[in-house]
């Protein structure tokens, strides 16, 4: 590793492709690694996060650093990279001295990592697709800790995040995400943009978290019951919380026979608030 480090005397010499080739790393399927080498795409991702001046930023799974290098070009305060792959963690520890203390490597499993240890203000990541939904759900519980998140998902997952009522993809994750944030699609990417190419299209999504008064644990629990049997009536699936679900639905302008897929995010908030009381 030290002999290879000599090849890079400053961060200006670094590109993700050079790092990948120099350290002779391969992608690892179990970690869901699909790397982005196109600097124009990576700059576009970073630009969608807005002004990063003096921000503490976190990235999950930097790999050869396509996104990492673009973040480090910004006037940030600090970048923490969370990397489970020992090979890439070692690479970035070796290169970290080129970034004047702005980069810190944490070799951990992001699913088990407590973000409060570093208190990031912004999260930017090309998420491993095999854990992307689990990671997002984990962060959603405390979404208002962050100012902004820019994340890459498999397109099918991304479409669920901002889908609307009465559509096939509208479900628990749609409601949770839209309840906890303003969520919007930034742009799509074809498989050929990645190395190796995944079998699906990808989408960059931006989240701007918002303050919410409702209890996340209870909200999530009710939604789980509501969407566990999509075709069943809410008056039946939520009966254990109240015998008056039908009346509450009517007060919100829905028929007593309404199903979960018909209820808007705003009205789910009102419904669940009534159930909690």
Backbone torsions as a table, in degrees:
resi	resn	phi	psi	omega
1	UNK	NA	-42.2	-178.5
2	UNK	-64.2	-40.9	179.8
3	UNK	-62.0	-37.0	-179.8
4	UNK	-73.1	-32.0	-178.8
5	UNK	-61.3	-32.3	-178.8
6	UNK	-57.9	-26.6	-179.6
7	UNK	-64.6	-22.3	-178.0
8	UNK	-117.3	113.2	-178.9
9	UNK	-102.1	-11.7	176.6
10	UNK	-153.3	160.2	-178.9
11	UNK	-67.6	-21.2	180.0
12	UNK	-63.0	-23.4	-178.1
13	UNK	-82.6	-10.3	-171.2
14	UNK	-85.5	137.3	164.7
15	UNK	-136.3	159.4	-179.6
16	UNK	-61.2	-39.3	-179.3
17	UNK	-66.2	-41.1	177.7
18	UNK	-63.1	-41.8	179.4
19	UNK	-64.2	-44.8	179.7
20	UNK	-60.2	-48.0	-177.8
21	UNK	-69.1	-40.6	-176.5
22	UNK	-65.3	-42.6	-176.2
23	UNK	-93.2	5.9	172.1
24	UNK	48.7	43.7	178.3
25	UNK	-89.8	154.9	175.0
26	UNK	-117.7	159.5	174.1
27	UNK	-74.3	150.4	-179.4
28	UNK	-119.1	118.6	-174.2
29	UNK	-61.8	-37.9	-175.4
30	UNK	-66.9	-21.1	177.7
31	UNK	-97.1	5.6	177.3
32	UNK	61.7	41.6	-173.9
33	UNK	-87.2	117.9	172.8
34	UNK	-136.2	109.6	-167.7
35	UNK	-96.0	148.5	178.1
36	UNK	-107.9	114.9	179.5
37	UNK	-100.0	-15.2	-176.0
38	UNK	-73.5	109.9	-176.4
39	UNK	-63.1	-32.3	179.6
40	UNK	-64.5	-41.1	177.5
41	UNK	-66.3	-44.7	-179.2
42	UNK	-63.9	-37.2	176.5
43	UNK	-65.4	-36.2	178.9
44	UNK	-65.8	-37.9	177.3
45	UNK	-63.4	-47.1	-178.6
46	UNK	-65.5	-40.0	179.8
47	UNK	-59.8	-32.8	-178.3
48	UNK	-69.8	-12.7	177.4
49	UNK	-85.0	-7.9	178.4
50	UNK	78.4	-158.0	-176.3
51	UNK	-70.8	120.6	-178.8
52	UNK	-106.2	15.0	-178.6
53	UNK	-56.3	123.5	177.4
54	UNK	61.3	21.2	179.4
55	UNK	-89.7	147.8	169.9
56	UNK	-92.0	119.3	-173.4
57	UNK	-115.5	145.5	176.1
58	UNK	-122.9	139.5	174.6
59	UNK	-129.8	137.6	177.1
60	UNK	-103.5	127.9	175.8
61	UNK	67.7	64.4	-177.6
62	UNK	-66.9	-28.4	-177.0
63	UNK	54.9	-134.2	-179.4
64	UNK	-78.5	-1.5	166.3
65	UNK	93.9	26.8	176.9
66	UNK	-56.3	-50.8	178.0
67	UNK	-76.2	-38.8	-177.9
68	UNK	-54.7	-49.8	-177.0
69	UNK	-63.4	-36.8	179.7
70	UNK	-71.1	-35.8	175.7
71	UNK	-63.2	-43.0	-176.8
72	UNK	-68.7	-15.6	175.1
73	UNK	-79.8	-13.1	-179.6
74	UNK	-85.2	159.5	180.0
75	UNK	-78.3	52.1	-177.8
76	UNK	-76.2	165.5	173.7
77	UNK	-84.5	-43.2	-176.5
78	UNK	-162.2	146.1	172.0
79	UNK	-122.7	123.5	173.8
80	UNK	-104.5	124.4	175.1
81	UNK	-107.6	129.4	-179.9
82	UNK	-102.3	115.3	-174.1
83	UNK	-133.1	121.8	179.5
84	UNK	-86.2	-24.0	-178.4
85	UNK	-79.7	113.5	-175.2
86	UNK	-57.9	-35.4	-178.8
87	UNK	-62.2	-47.7	-179.1
88	UNK	-73.1	-33.1	175.6
89	UNK	-60.6	-41.4	179.5
90	UNK	-66.3	-41.1	178.2
91	UNK	-57.5	-47.7	-176.1
92	UNK	-74.5	-27.9	172.3
93	UNK	-64.4	-39.8	179.8
94	UNK	-65.7	-40.2	-176.6
95	UNK	-85.5	-12.4	-171.8
96	UNK	-59.6	-29.3	-178.5
97	UNK	-67.4	-12.2	178.7
98	UNK	-81.4	-4.2	-172.3
99	UNK	-117.3	23.8	171.1
100	UNK	51.3	41.8	175.5
101	UNK	78.7	4.4	-178.8
102	UNK	-80.7	-15.9	-174.9
103	UNK	-114.7	130.6	174.2
104	UNK	-129.7	133.1	-177.3
105	UNK	-100.8	130.4	176.5
106	UNK	-120.9	110.4	-178.7
107	UNK	-86.9	89.6	-176.0
108	UNK	-147.5	166.5	171.1
109	UNK	-83.4	118.2	-176.7
110	UNK	-59.3	-28.4	-179.9
111	UNK	-68.6	-24.2	-178.2
112	UNK	-107.2	-2.8	-176.1
113	UNK	-81.7	136.5	177.9
114	UNK	-94.2	108.5	-175.7
115	UNK	-62.7	-19.8	178.5
116	UNK	-62.8	-19.6	178.8
117	UNK	-63.9	-27.4	-176.7
118	UNK	-123.3	-12.3	178.1
119	UNK	48.0	61.8	178.5
120	UNK	-70.2	146.7	175.6
121	UNK	-94.1	-29.1	-178.3
122	UNK	-134.2	139.5	174.5
123	UNK	-119.4	126.6	177.7
124	UNK	-130.3	122.2	-176.1
125	UNK	-157.0	143.1	162.2
126	UNK	-89.7	92.3	-170.4
127	UNK	-69.1	141.2	170.3
128	UNK	-59.7	123.5	-171.8
129	UNK	-64.8	-24.1	-178.5
130	UNK	-73.5	-13.4	178.2
131	UNK	-128.7	7.6	-172.2
132	UNK	-61.0	-44.2	-178.5
133	UNK	-68.3	-39.7	179.2
134	UNK	-64.9	-42.1	178.8
135	UNK	-63.8	-46.0	-179.7
136	UNK	-60.6	-44.5	179.5
137	UNK	-60.9	-38.5	177.3
138	UNK	-62.5	-44.3	-179.0
139	UNK	-72.1	-31.9	-177.2
140	UNK	-57.2	-32.5	-177.9
141	UNK	-58.7	-29.4	-179.9
142	UNK	-130.9	41.4	-172.3
143	UNK	-60.3	-32.9	-175.5
144	UNK	-73.7	1.6	171.8
145	UNK	-73.0	-20.7	-173.1
146	UNK	-106.5	152.5	176.8
147	UNK	-86.2	-36.0	-176.7
148	UNK	-162.7	149.2	173.7
149	UNK	-133.7	134.8	174.0
150	UNK	-124.4	113.0	-169.7
151	UNK	-132.3	146.7	177.2
152	UNK	-100.3	131.4	178.5
153	UNK	-129.7	161.9	164.4
154	UNK	-59.4	137.7	-173.1
155	UNK	-56.0	-39.6	-179.1
156	UNK	-61.4	-37.9	177.1
157	UNK	-69.7	-45.3	-179.7
158	UNK	-58.1	-42.2	-179.1
159	UNK	-60.5	-30.1	177.9
160	UNK	-69.5	-30.8	-172.8
161	UNK	-66.2	-35.6	-178.0
162	UNK	-117.5	19.6	178.2
163	UNK	-71.0	158.6	-174.1
164	UNK	-109.8	162.7	178.7
165	UNK	-55.0	152.3	179.7
166	UNK	66.9	24.3	173.5
167	UNK	-119.9	159.0	-175.0
168	UNK	-60.6	-35.7	-174.2
169	UNK	-88.4	-8.8	-178.5
170	UNK	-69.0	125.4	-178.1
171	UNK	-161.4	-161.6	-176.2
172	UNK	-56.0	-46.7	-177.7
173	UNK	-64.1	-35.8	176.9
174	UNK	-60.3	-48.6	-176.4
175	UNK	-67.2	-46.4	-179.6
176	UNK	-59.3	-46.2	-177.1
177	UNK	-64.9	-45.3	-177.6
178	UNK	-74.9	-24.9	174.5
179	UNK	-69.7	-40.9	-173.9
180	UNK	-90.8	-9.6	-176.6
181	UNK	-159.8	164.1	164.2
182	UNK	-87.7	116.8	-174.2
183	UNK	-118.6	135.6	-179.0
184	UNK	-149.0	146.5	175.4
185	UNK	-71.9	136.6	176.3
186	UNK	-98.1	-58.3	173.9
187	UNK	-166.3	161.0	177.9
188	UNK	-96.0	157.0	175.2
189	UNK	-132.4	136.6	176.0
190	UNK	-77.7	156.8	179.6
191	UNK	-54.1	-34.4	-177.2
192	UNK	-65.8	-9.5	178.1
193	UNK	-74.7	-14.8	-172.4
194	UNK	-110.1	160.3	170.8
195	UNK	-127.0	118.7	-12.0
196	UNK	-72.8	159.5	-179.6
197	UNK	-67.2	128.4	173.3
198	UNK	-71.3	172.9	-178.9
199	UNK	-88.0	-0.1	-174.5
200	UNK	-132.4	163.3	172.2
201	UNK	-74.6	160.5	-179.4
202	UNK	-125.6	159.1	-179.9
203	UNK	-139.3	135.1	172.3
204	UNK	-89.6	129.7	-176.4
205	UNK	-124.5	138.1	177.6
206	UNK	-110.2	134.6	178.2
207	UNK	-120.8	131.7	170.6
208	UNK	-116.2	101.8	-175.9
209	UNK	-61.2	151.9	177.0
210	UNK	-132.1	156.0	-179.6
211	UNK	-71.0	137.5	176.9
212	UNK	-132.7	141.8	-176.2
213	UNK	-90.6	-24.3	-174.3
214	UNK	-69.9	155.6	177.7
215	UNK	-74.5	117.4	-174.3
216	UNK	-61.7	-43.8	-175.6
217	UNK	-61.6	-45.6	-179.7
218	UNK	-68.9	-42.5	179.2
219	UNK	-57.3	-47.1	-179.2
220	UNK	-65.3	-39.1	-179.8
221	UNK	-63.8	-45.1	179.6
222	UNK	-64.4	-42.2	178.9
223	UNK	-63.2	-37.9	178.6
224	UNK	-60.3	-43.4	177.6
225	UNK	-68.4	-40.1	-176.4
226	UNK	-63.0	-40.1	-175.5
227	UNK	-99.8	1.7	-178.1
228	UNK	-66.9	-30.3	174.9
229	UNK	-132.0	88.5	-169.8
230	UNK	-55.8	-32.5	-174.6
231	UNK	-89.0	-5.5	179.8
232	UNK	-84.1	154.7	-179.7
233	UNK	-73.6	140.7	178.5
234	UNK	-61.2	-32.8	179.2
235	UNK	-59.4	-25.7	178.4
236	UNK	-92.7	-45.9	-175.6
237	UNK	-68.7	-24.8	-178.6
238	UNK	-108.2	15.1	-176.2
239	UNK	-59.5	-32.1	-177.4
240	UNK	-67.0	-19.2	179.4
241	UNK	-89.1	-30.6	-179.1
242	UNK	-167.3	146.9	175.0
243	UNK	-85.4	-3.7	-174.4
244	UNK	-107.9	23.8	-178.1
245	UNK	-59.0	-40.5	179.6
246	UNK	-59.3	-43.5	-179.9
247	UNK	-66.1	-39.3	179.7
248	UNK	-64.6	-42.9	179.1
249	UNK	-60.4	-42.8	179.0
250	UNK	-62.1	-38.9	179.9
251	UNK	-66.1	-21.3	179.0
252	UNK	-95.0	2.5	176.3
253	UNK	93.0	15.2	179.6
254	UNK	-110.8	156.9	174.5
255	UNK	-72.9	158.6	177.5
256	UNK	-61.3	-23.1	-177.2
257	UNK	-92.6	19.3	-177.3
258	UNK	-67.6	149.0	176.0
259	UNK	-110.5	164.7	-175.5
260	UNK	-56.8	-39.9	-174.5
261	UNK	-66.8	-10.9	-179.5
262	UNK	-91.6	-16.8	-169.7
263	UNK	-88.6	129.0	179.2
264	UNK	-71.5	164.4	179.0
265	UNK	-60.7	-45.2	-179.4
266	UNK	-59.9	-41.3	-178.5
267	UNK	-77.9	-26.0	171.4
268	UNK	-63.1	-39.4	177.3
269	UNK	-59.3	-45.0	-179.4
270	UNK	-66.6	-42.9	-179.9
271	UNK	-60.9	-48.3	-175.9
272	UNK	-69.6	-32.3	175.6
273	UNK	-61.7	-40.9	177.4
274	UNK	-65.0	-42.6	-178.7
275	UNK	-65.7	-36.8	-179.0
276	UNK	-67.0	-35.4	179.0
277	UNK	-71.2	NA	NA
